[in-house]
């Protein structure tokens, strides 16, 4: 039915107050490199170059592979957006790569989107009845065509159109957009599932919207703060206009951003991701006191919590696993076979650290279980005496429909096995998961402000009864 429903990505928008800025595309490129950890499948940049013209370049591959110095010189303008995407179950055509461009009569715009529209099938059917046609099977196009519909309804007022779009859609969406007027807009869903922040630089004078603060840092900017859940931001003629268009009684910030997805040097909701991961490691040492020679991190997202575990427990930290820097993040690769192949070439072992030693191995999460199983087998093949696995995330028992790529129960080992069953499968001498209370304490936000759906099966959607339909759609996809 739908071949691709989910986008798990990084977005950036740059608005330069210098109308003749010839370096704006280069700055977006640098911001995308800082966000590369959020997506390795494709990248794109679109620019407003004056007189209503919007054009761009996008393609498959890393940011450094899609763009060259020569191609960046072709992207003229002082306002633009960029996008990096990681793989889903789509066909992978160029039409599906973002940013997504729309031209309808008097208006045109390009947008970059991170999240998942959970009622996309219903909205897509409704839009077809309004006369819209679709080139792709993405919820990105559903989002874009919804904005187009409301632009016509609201007299081409982008602020009003985005407000009505926000009311019509369910799920997770952080969006940056440029239009034919040379404006840049940002929008975040009322629950605040996915991060989006605002920053600025003084020389040159620019405003930046980005998925993570690291992109602002890369441009030598300063963080102004998060875009609020339900907020729309418009930057036009150098003026920032902000409005919380749709308030929600509760927020649902994705816990997985703190555990895995975001970069350690990011700040999300005013909280330093590094500090969260350090605390999670320290909490694991409290929950599972262990007699061991070394604490070994699984690079890269296991490093900071391993430091926390080591410092809290007094067990020395050692680097027994070495990551091949030329292999990407295996969790976000598109197919299980590709993930397993990448793991085999991704990790090496320092024999002198591992052989004959009892070790606590700290990792961010267990999703499918195959990576953890491989790591345990690898360490034992180098004569590790004991492998005690400690996991910063509680058992993931339910699919995510808000933008993380585990969309069905059959993929999740913890939905099929208890902790002892998982331990036997992966071959560890002991297995200790983080508790939900420990996770909440480590993040530092109230439990009611976090999305824990993948841990509890309780989905913070307008219509949570649609969840079963979503899994069926993904299965058919």
Number of C-alpha atoms within 10 A of each C-alpha: 11 17 17 21 25 26 27 22 30 33 34 31 33 28 30 24 17 15 14 13 15 17 16 26 27 17 19 30 25 18 29 31 19 21 28 25 20 25 27 21 22 25 32 28 31 31 27 27 20 16 9 14 15 26 17 23 18 22 20 18 18 21 27 14 11 16 19 11 9 8 12 20 13 13 23 23 25 23 30 34 32 31 35 34 30 24 21 21 15 17 13 14 10 12 17 20 21 29 28 23 20 18 13 12 8 10 16 17 27 27 28 30 32 29 27 28 24 27 21 22 20 11 20 22 12 13 17 12 10 10 8 15 12 12 8 18 20 24 25 28 23 24 24 20 22 23 23 25 19 19 22 16 13 15 10 15 12 21 21 18 20 24 20 20 20 24 13 13 21 22 25 28 31 27 26 31 28 28 24 19 17 25 20 29 25 28 28 31 31 25 27 27 28 29 29 30 25 23 23 22 17 10 8 13 13 20 25 28 30 30 30 28 30 23 30 29 18 17 18 15 21 17 20 14 15 22 27 23 27 23 22 25 23 21 20 15 14 15 11 12 12 16 15 16 21 17 14 12 7 14 21 24 24 24 23 17 16 26 26 20 20 24 23 21 14 19 22 21 16 9 14 16 23 19 19 23 29 24 26 28 31 22 23 27 24 14 15 16 10 15 13 16 19 21 29 28 28 23 20 17 22 24 23 26 31 34 24 24 31 23 17 17 20 12 19 16 20 18 16 23 23 15 16 14 10 8 12 19 18 17 22 23 20 16 13 15 9 12 18 17 11 19 22 13 12 19 19 16 18 14 15 10 18 26 18 15 16 20 28 27 26 27 27 30 22 22 20 18 17 16 19 24 18 17 24 20 17 17 23 18 13 16 15 19 16 23 24 23 24 29 22 31 26 22 26 23 22 23 24 23 26 28 23 21 21 20 23 19 17 14 17 21 21 22 18 13 15 11 16 11 13 20 20 14 15 19 20 21 14 17 20 21 21 22 18 16 10 20 25 19 16 22 21 13 15 10 17 12 18 21 23 25 20 25 20 14 14 13 22 19 18 12 12 11 10 13 19 10 13 20 17 13 17 18 13 10 14
